[in-house]
């Protein structure tokens, strides 16, 4: 038997670099493509088609008869101009189903989103698979520095970790940099995204002044004219409705501002069963579907054909404490129903994983992976909170981001084609190896051993004795060493230094002028 050295993975690209075996064979690179994924799984259904139709009809009836509260006068004016009944004194809008039908007809079923470089561009459409790490957390945590309020340093470090892994395709607002004042925070987060990553960036919808400034800085950094910026999508935002049945001022303004600029709104009602939504899966999804359609309609009223993504984040609460729960059977079921409703509309859509665990332990891994599988089998286009998310969204963990990426890379491997041609069927190997023998040293194995298998990113496949001799390091400890090594060694993408200097000068001038406070 020939003793072989184990391969080494290039975690930046998802590829493996094989160290030379003892017979000095030249290293072979295992080719992978984690940047362009298509969902290979058959779509699950929880409810029959007639029940999905019943939920859709109930959602339309809800919007038409019970209405939705819209706090922004400009938004109510757009609904009114389209024929909706509007009660300005109560800030209520009653949206006829013909308005929803017309909006769904103009909302694009597929659209590109441009990154800083073309091979980072993504296409939002059913069937594509796009992962994001955890987002929106007020805290960060790692084993070296502990749990702490999110800072600009944390934001920048987590951006760098997101950039490092090809299986993470978009940059979300990972943690809130609370050491940066709110009227300046959009400068810090946009600078980090433009200078540390070449992936699709996120822009907060916190009022027109901040959104307008962010668009201008992104436009200028990429060297685009105003017309070129508006002709394609270059960034996105996440719009959360205030369930039940309310769209607040910054969210409504964000829908309008992003639509008018041709940038992407990912509409995501956050409906927890038993809290801000009915306790049943069907009831919660009826509310979520109605709110999503109302918000999608607003984008199309502001700019027909504007890129918009259907979304949901529906799970349950712990009825003993009222705390949000994630990665539960109910969360999984709600994701499946959301997929059925999204396919009915034909729109690209966003779903979410997540975990309520307080540390990166078995509970955290189980909940996140169960949530991810719900998204996969529901056919989600974008899966957010797929890596790093803890405490129901209160914390992003450095170690958990690494250990969760392991699962995402394995999913990406499943997305790749697996060959079954004559050489793969391996009749030559079957003829070479006699009964009772082994395939370690046969020609078929020797030709393929360096590239055939996925090599774990953080998993340790050594036996107990070897693992003990190497220090008996658990997955969290190995993950700590990995994120520290990435931050120490990975230089990030090449950027235009002159463009970055202009961006910093622009930020300094805007800061001196007083910045832009959020609006609500």
Phi and psi in degrees as a GROMACS rama.xvg file:
@    title "Ramachandran Plot"
@    xaxis  label "Phi"
@    yaxis  label "Psi"
@TYPE xy
-88.3642  126.669  UNK-2
-80.1718  125.251  UNK-3
-112.029  143.019  UNK-4
-74.3208  149.891  UNK-5
-77.4213  150.925  UNK-6
-74.2507  162.756  UNK-7
-123.22  129.9  UNK-8
-87.5895  136.982  UNK-9
-86.4462  100.01  UNK-10
-70.1871  -17.2567  UNK-11
-66.2974  -40.8399  UNK-12
-108.906  -10.2235  UNK-13
85.0482  3.45548  UNK-14
-92.6775  162.685  UNK-15
-106.552  140.318  UNK-16
-108.638  120.915  UNK-17
-91.1795  127.311  UNK-18
-70.3014  155.888  UNK-19
-65.8857  139.014  UNK-20
-77.5663  173.175  UNK-21
-68.8607  -13.677  UNK-22
-92.1568  14.1212  UNK-23
60.2678  29.9772  UNK-24
-64.557  141.773  UNK-25
-64.1299  145.993  UNK-26
-64.445  145.457  UNK-27
-120.545  134.121  UNK-28
-89.1025  129.166  UNK-29
-83.6547  121.853  UNK-30
-88.7945  125.319  UNK-31
-136.125  159.485  UNK-32
-135.706  96.1301  UNK-33
-91.427  -1.44939  UNK-34
-86.2081  -22.2828  UNK-35
-128.952  94.6285  UNK-36
-111.802  139.315  UNK-37
-117.463  137.563  UNK-38
-69.5548  117.888  UNK-39
-91.5712  -1.25314  UNK-40
-91.2076  143.87  UNK-41
-66.7872  140.288  UNK-42
-76.0922  133.086  UNK-43
-84.8424  156.276  UNK-44
-127.737  134.492  UNK-45
-95.0538  -42.4352  UNK-46
-110.167  154.405  UNK-47
-67.9784  162.271  UNK-48
-60.4024  -34.3054  UNK-49
-69.9286  -30.6902  UNK-50
-75.1973  -35.2714  UNK-51
-63.9356  -41.4114  UNK-52
-62.2461  -37.9456  UNK-53
-64.9629  -40.5274  UNK-54
-64.3701  -42.9935  UNK-55
-61.8008  -45.5163  UNK-56
-65.1946  -39.4843  UNK-57
-64.0861  -37.3095  UNK-58
-64.5119  -41.9399  UNK-59
-64.2144  -41.4104  UNK-60
-63.9243  -39.96  UNK-61
-58.8256  -47.2314  UNK-62
-65.5076  -34.6415  UNK-63
-78.1002  -38.7229  UNK-64
-106.256  -39.202  UNK-65
-91.4266  -31.6568  UNK-66
79.4978  177.236  UNK-67
-135.434  140.32  UNK-68
-83.5635  126.934  UNK-69
-125.263  114.334  UNK-70
-82.1446  -16.3006  UNK-71
-91.8805  119.38  UNK-72
-57.3406  -39.7986  UNK-73
-59.9596  -38.6647  UNK-74
-67.9734  -43.0196  UNK-75
-61.6857  -35.7214  UNK-76
-64.7072  -38.3046  UNK-77
-65.7496  -42.7749  UNK-78
-62.6001  -43.5365  UNK-79
-61.9513  -42.4531  UNK-80
-63.0726  -26.0429  UNK-81
-85.3061  -4.75623  UNK-82
110.225  3.29358  UNK-83
-73.0914  150.633  UNK-84
-81.2419  130.422  UNK-85
-128.69  130.083  UNK-86
-110.733  95.9376  UNK-87
-65.308  -32.5971  UNK-88
-64.8362  -35.8268  UNK-89
-97.2952  -3.43669  UNK-90
59.51  30.4435  UNK-91
-102.255  142.065  UNK-92
-125.38  131.203  UNK-93
-113.539  109.179  UNK-94
-100.611  115.901  UNK-95
-67.1411  151.722  UNK-96
-65.9049  -23.9395  UNK-97
-67.2194  -29.5577  UNK-98
-69.2117  -42.714  UNK-99
-64.4758  -44.2645  UNK-100
-59.99  -44.0068  UNK-101
-65.5356  -38.8785  UNK-102
-65.7642  -42.3276  UNK-103
-66.035  -26.2163  UNK-104
-72.5672  -30.046  UNK-105
-94.4477  -19.3993  UNK-106
-65.6426  126.347  UNK-107
-68.5699  141.599  UNK-108
-84.4423  -17.0968  UNK-109
-151.948  136.99  UNK-110
-158.41  146.686  UNK-111
-85.0341  154.198  UNK-112
-125.893  123.584  UNK-113
-86.5048  128.408  UNK-114
-92.7377  -169.594  UNK-115
-72.3671  -28.87  UNK-116
-129.828  151.888  UNK-117
-65.2209  -32.1168  UNK-118
-79.9025  4.40147  UNK-119
-104.789  -3.05499  UNK-120
-59.7408  151.166  UNK-121
-125.405  159.058  UNK-122
-121.161  121.535  UNK-123
-86.6114  108.431  UNK-124
-162.865  157.869  UNK-125
-58.8619  136  UNK-126
103.3  -29.7959  UNK-127
-76.8006  156.287  UNK-128
-131.826  117.761  UNK-129
-130.233  126.935  UNK-130
-107.716  143.865  UNK-131
-127.996  149.027  UNK-132
-76.0822  -178.302  UNK-133
-62.5407  153.451  UNK-134
-144.469  155.465  UNK-135
76.9715  17.0453  UNK-136
-83.8356  140.358  UNK-137
-78.5511  -14.2376  UNK-138
-126.506  156.75  UNK-139
-123.064  157.855  UNK-140
-150.592  148.236  UNK-141
-155.423  165.349  UNK-142
-69.5899  -22.2175  UNK-143
-83.0513  -40.4802  UNK-144
-113.708  -7.28092  UNK-145
79.1256  -174.956  UNK-146
-81.6954  137.417  UNK-147
-157.24  158.606  UNK-148
-59.8783  140.269  UNK-149
-60.4803  140.507  UNK-150
-127.826  171.125  UNK-151
-61.6786  -37.2223  UNK-152
-61.3765  -44.7336  UNK-153
-60.9659  -44.7129  UNK-154
-58.5281  -46.2747  UNK-155
-67.1579  -40.5524  UNK-156
-65.1541  -42.524  UNK-157
-69.5828  -31.6443  UNK-158
-61.3898  -42.9885  UNK-159
-64.9543  -39.5215  UNK-160
-65.9113  -39.2157  UNK-161
-63.0081  -42.4411  UNK-162
-61.2006  -35.2329  UNK-163
-63.7459  -31.2972  UNK-164
-106.983  121.106  UNK-165
-62.3431  -24.6246  UNK-166
-76.0113  -9.69579  UNK-167
-100.229  116.897  UNK-168
-102.489  -21.8081  UNK-169
-132.04  154.868  UNK-170
-99.5866  119.39  UNK-171
-98.5533  176.691  UNK-172
-79.6884  83.4805  UNK-173
-55.6426  -59.1752  UNK-174
-133.625  156.384  UNK-175
-80.2934  120.203  UNK-176
-77.0931  87.2815  UNK-177
-75.0746  -8.97149  UNK-178
-84.9208  1.37872  UNK-179
-110.049  126.589  UNK-180
-57.7823  149.606  UNK-181
-60.0345  -33.3284  UNK-182
-76.2728  -8.22128  UNK-183
-119.05  -6.52246  UNK-184
-63.8274  -34.7354  UNK-185
-66.3764  -26.0792  UNK-186
-67.1434  -47.3952  UNK-187
-64.954  -42.6224  UNK-188
-71.1586  -36.1723  UNK-189
-73.0238  -39.7228  UNK-190
-58.5508  -44.6946  UNK-191
-60.2558  -43.4919  UNK-192
-68.8926  -40.0957  UNK-193
-75.9  -28.6575  UNK-194
-96.7929  -19.3531  UNK-195
-113.352  -6.98281  UNK-196
-147.569  153.256  UNK-197
-111.057  16.5404  UNK-198
-90.4849  171.302  UNK-199
-61.4832  124.563  UNK-200
-90.687  163.522  UNK-201
-107.891  142.658  UNK-202
-127.334  128.227  UNK-203
-66.8851  140.388  UNK-204
-96.8037  83.3148  UNK-205
-123.689  41.6502  UNK-206
108.116  150.477  UNK-207
-56.9944  -42.9309  UNK-208
-58.6827  -46.3009  UNK-209
-66.3972  -41.6988  UNK-210
-63.8295  -46.2935  UNK-211
-60.2941  -45.3336  UNK-212
-62.7894  -40.7364  UNK-213
-63.9735  -43.0675  UNK-214
-59.8925  -44.7993  UNK-215
-63.0004  -43.7914  UNK-216
-67.5543  -40.6917  UNK-217
-64.5629  -44.9848  UNK-218
-56.4808  -49.5395  UNK-219
-70.0631  -37.6449  UNK-220
-61.8723  -37.9877  UNK-221
-87.1225  1.36683  UNK-222
68.8105  37.0531  UNK-223
-102.229  150.522  UNK-224
-77.9305  166.792  UNK-225
-61.7474  -39.5945  UNK-226
-65.4546  -40.1635  UNK-227
-65.6032  -38.384  UNK-228
-63.1769  -44.6644  UNK-229
-73.7329  -19.6102  UNK-230
-74.8426  -22.0695  UNK-231
-137.667  161.788  UNK-232
-86.9341  131.439  UNK-233
-123.132  -5.48772  UNK-234
-160.044  175.958  UNK-235
-147.059  165.26  UNK-236
-134.706  165.763  UNK-237
-112.548  127.449  UNK-238
-109.763  114.821  UNK-239
-103.048  121.461  UNK-240
-71.3299  158.499  UNK-241
-96.3044  84.455  UNK-242
-67.2602  143.259  UNK-243
-91.1647  132.963  UNK-244
60.0854  53.7772  UNK-245
-151.713  138.572  UNK-246
-119.661  118.77  UNK-247
-82.7238  -179.243  UNK-248
-65.1005  -53.7458  UNK-249
-64.9266  -33.0454  UNK-250
-70.8785  -43.1624  UNK-251
-64.4901  -41.6966  UNK-252
-65.7255  -37.3305  UNK-253
-62.6578  -43.44  UNK-254
-57.4738  -42.3961  UNK-255
-71.5353  -47.0896  UNK-256
-64.2869  -44.1448  UNK-257
-68.2118  -39.2281  UNK-258
-62.7978  -46.0889  UNK-259
-63.0183  -30.8995  UNK-260
-90.2655  0.480556  UNK-261
72.4285  22.2558  UNK-262
-103.855  163.069  UNK-263
-87.7524  130.678  UNK-264
-106.074  125.825  UNK-265
-101.29  106.513  UNK-266
-84.8615  122.429  UNK-267
-138.725  89.6063  UNK-268
-60.5817  138.266  UNK-269
-109.387  95.6856  UNK-270
-116.179  104.53  UNK-271
-92.7737  120.407  UNK-272
-59.6246  130.197  UNK-273
88.9462  -8.38934  UNK-274
-116.902  -84.5441  UNK-275
-99.047  16.3314  UNK-276
-149.873  158.298  UNK-277
-52.2095  154.96  UNK-278
-75.9964  -15.2067  UNK-279
-91.3844  153.738  UNK-280
-58.7595  -46.4515  UNK-281
-64.0956  -41.2583  UNK-282
-67.6527  -43.7369  UNK-283
-63.0351  -40.41  UNK-284
-72.5646  -27.7688  UNK-285
-63.4821  -45.4676  UNK-286
-64.8079  -47.4254  UNK-287
-59.3988  -44.6798  UNK-288
-62.7164  -41.5913  UNK-289
-63.7318  -47.2826  UNK-290
-63.495  -40.6807  UNK-291
-62.6501  -44.5787  UNK-292
-65.7909  -36.6357  UNK-293
-62.7498  -43.2416  UNK-294
-69.9413  -40.9643  UNK-295
-59.5002  -41.9078  UNK-296
-59.8305  -38.3903  UNK-297
-63.6368  -39.0978  UNK-298
-61.3771  -39.6282  UNK-299
-75.6727  -29.6608  UNK-300
-69.5095  -33.5564  UNK-301
-74.9133  -34.9312  UNK-302
-161.918  93.4328  UNK-303
-54.3605  132.363  UNK-304
91.527  -0.35498  UNK-305
-62.2486  141.671  UNK-306
-69.6866  131.146  UNK-307
-149.941  146.268  UNK-308
-119.352  125.504  UNK-309
-66.1085  146.111  UNK-310
-156.042  165.683  UNK-311
-154.899  151.209  UNK-312
-140.743  89.1471  UNK-313
-120.083  122.269  UNK-314
-143.631  -165.234  UNK-315
-117.658  174.005  UNK-316
-111.518  159.665  UNK-317
-77.173  112.551  UNK-318
-71.5041  -8.79672  UNK-319
-82.8323  -33.0514  UNK-320
-118.252  -19.2753  UNK-321
83.5941  0.78436  UNK-322
-74.4454  144.167  UNK-323
-62.425  144.637  UNK-324
-123.323  144.033  UNK-325
-138.054  157.764  UNK-326
67.4865  28.8064  UNK-327
-98.5049  166.336  UNK-328
-57.6528  -36.8781  UNK-329
-67.8268  -40.1777  UNK-330
-58.4613  -47.2324  UNK-331
-58.5678  -48.0702  UNK-332
-62.844  -41.9608  UNK-333
-62.6228  -37.3713  UNK-334
-62.7386  -42.2698  UNK-335
-61.7503  -43.0865  UNK-336
-66.15  -40.1277  UNK-337
-58.9613  -39.308  UNK-338
-63.1568  -40.7171  UNK-339
-62.7976  -41.0627  UNK-340
-70.1937  -39.3914  UNK-341
-63.1788  -41.673  UNK-342
-66.4163  -31.0018  UNK-343
-63.47  -39.1455  UNK-344
-81.1881  -24.1102  UNK-345
80.8498  12.1044  UNK-346
-96.4787  148.802  UNK-347
-60.6864  150.775  UNK-348
-147.581  158.658  UNK-349
-116.294  133.17  UNK-350
-125.583  -177.98  UNK-351
-147.799  144.597  UNK-352
-96.4038  -155.681  UNK-353
146.447  169.669  UNK-354
-149.841  142.815  UNK-355
-96.1171  -0.765919  UNK-356
-63.923  152.465  UNK-357
-91.5847  -19.4099  UNK-358
-138.301  168.552  UNK-359
-81.3984  80.5307  UNK-360
-122.988  -165.804  UNK-361
-62.0361  -39.0145  UNK-362
-59.4326  -45.0399  UNK-363
-61.2911  -45.1192  UNK-364
-64.5781  -43.9718  UNK-365
-63.0512  -46.8479  UNK-366
-65.0141  -44.5465  UNK-367
-65.3825  -45.1009  UNK-368
-66.3047  -39.2355  UNK-369
-63.8658  -40.1219  UNK-370
-65.059  -40.7321  UNK-371
-62.0711  -42.3481  UNK-372
-64.8195  -33.8844  UNK-373
-60.831  -42.0553  UNK-374
-64.8935  -42.9258  UNK-375
-63.7206  -46.7563  UNK-376
-76.9864  -12.9565  UNK-377
-89.2539  -11.0993  UNK-378
81.4617  29.6627  UNK-379
-62.6939  140.363  UNK-380
-77.0509  -48.2272  UNK-381
-116.751  130.069  UNK-382
-115.933  107.323  UNK-383
-94.3207  165.636  UNK-384
57.8903  31.8089  UNK-385
-86.617  -6.25516  UNK-386
-154.676  125.345  UNK-387
97.6992  -11.5453  UNK-388
-81.5588  129.671  UNK-389
-133.068  166.486  UNK-390
56.125  35.4168  UNK-391
62.2562  29.5649  UNK-392
99.1415  3.87619  UNK-393
-81.4553  -18.316  UNK-394
-144.626  142.84  UNK-395
-109.732  128.47  UNK-396
-102.53  130.284  UNK-397
-61.7734  -46.2104  UNK-398
-66.3216  -40.4426  UNK-399
-68.2051  -33.166  UNK-400
-57.9011  -42.6367  UNK-401
-68.0917  -48.1929  UNK-402
-68.6167  -31.4771  UNK-403
-71.9784  -34.839  UNK-404
-58.8948  -32.1148  UNK-405
-53.8272  -46.5694  UNK-406
-65.9892  -42.3376  UNK-407
-63.3396  -38.6792  UNK-408
-66.4426  -34.3601  UNK-409
-68.3938  -37.4235  UNK-410
-61.7608  -43.3686  UNK-411
-60.5943  -36.5154  UNK-412
-63.284  -38.4647  UNK-413
-66.542  -29.7182  UNK-414
-68.6215  -23.2927  UNK-415
-75.8394  152.497  UNK-416
-66.1658  140.448  UNK-417
-112.811  119.462  UNK-418
-76.3316  145.504  UNK-419
-137.069  41.1113  UNK-420
-76.5672  -177.567  UNK-421
-59.8882  -38.6871  UNK-422
-65.5956  -33.9358  UNK-423
-73.96  -31.0908  UNK-424
-63.9021  -26.3406  UNK-425
69.7032  41.357  UNK-426
-63.2747  -32.3111  UNK-427
-63.775  -41.1173  UNK-428
-67.8247  -40.5475  UNK-429
-63.6767  -32.2717  UNK-430
-76.2795  -33.1282  UNK-431
-72.2362  -39.3896  UNK-432
-90.7103  123.435  UNK-433
-82.0777  159.231  UNK-434
-50.8301  133.49  UNK-435
84.6581  -3.58759  UNK-436
-85.9764  -162.056  UNK-437
-142.384  163.819  UNK-438
-103.346  6.60656  UNK-439
-58.1788  -44.9118  UNK-440
-104.728  6.25264  UNK-441
-72.4694  159.347  UNK-442
-58.1488  -41.0409  UNK-443
-59.4941  -42.7283  UNK-444
-68.5193  -44.2693  UNK-445
-62.8785  -30.2304  UNK-446
-72.7056  -21.0216  UNK-447
-123.773  -9.28293  UNK-448
-61.8579  -28.2324  UNK-449
-76.152  -18.6397  UNK-450
-129.714  -4.53757  UNK-451
-75.7875  -36.2141  UNK-452
-109.244  150.7  UNK-453
-68.2761  130.29  UNK-454
-98.8475  124.178  UNK-455
-54.8803  142.308  UNK-456
-73.2893  -48.3715  UNK-457
-127.783  -16.0301  UNK-458
-66.5952  149.158  UNK-459
-115.129  113.312  UNK-460
-98.8943  8.95947  UNK-461
-73.358  160.709  UNK-462
-75.1593  172.138  UNK-463
-60.6294  -41.4487  UNK-464
-62.6847  -47.3761  UNK-465
-65.1364  -42.8856  UNK-466
-59.0139  -41.4315  UNK-467
-65.3609  -43.9384  UNK-468
-61.9608  -29.7318  UNK-469
-85.2604  5.42494  UNK-470
111.584  0.855295  UNK-471
52.6601  48.0389  UNK-472
-81.3133  130.011  UNK-473
-83.2204  174.719  UNK-474
-63.1006  -37.1516  UNK-475
-64.0071  -40.8949  UNK-476
-66.1741  -42.0534  UNK-477
-64.585  -37.3455  UNK-478
-66.045  -37.3456  UNK-479
-59.787  -47.4048  UNK-480
-60.8897  -35.6477  UNK-481
-69.697  -48.1731  UNK-482
-67.291  -32.167  UNK-483
-65.8513  -40.5501  UNK-484
-65.953  -40.3171  UNK-485
-61.3841  -46.9346  UNK-486
-67.7897  -27.8891  UNK-487
-80.8677  -31.1549  UNK-488
-114.443  -29.1956  UNK-489
-79.2081  120.175  UNK-490
-85.156  -7.56673  UNK-491
81.1375  -174.188  UNK-492
-76.2943  157.426  UNK-493
-73.504  131.793  UNK-494
-126.856  163.31  UNK-495
-77.688  106.517  UNK-496
-59.9865  -38.4509  UNK-497
-65.729  -40.2138  UNK-498
-63.7575  -37.9289  UNK-499
-68.2712  -38.5415  UNK-500
-62.0553  -40.3879  UNK-501
-64.8126  -39.8205  UNK-502
-61.3929  -46.2908  UNK-503
-63.5534  -38.1305  UNK-504
-65.7711  -39.6441  UNK-505
-63.3569  -44.2005  UNK-506
-63.2193  -41.0487  UNK-507
-61.828  -41.8958  UNK-508
-66.399  -43.0861  UNK-509
-66.9174  -36.3321  UNK-510
-64.4583  -44.4344  UNK-511
-62.5596  -29.2298  UNK-512
-81.3793  -1.22116  UNK-513
109.879  -2.05982  UNK-514
70.1766  -157.579  UNK-515
-143.017  107.301  UNK-516
-68.951  151.869  UNK-517
-67.3763  157.666  UNK-518
-116.69  139.203  UNK-519
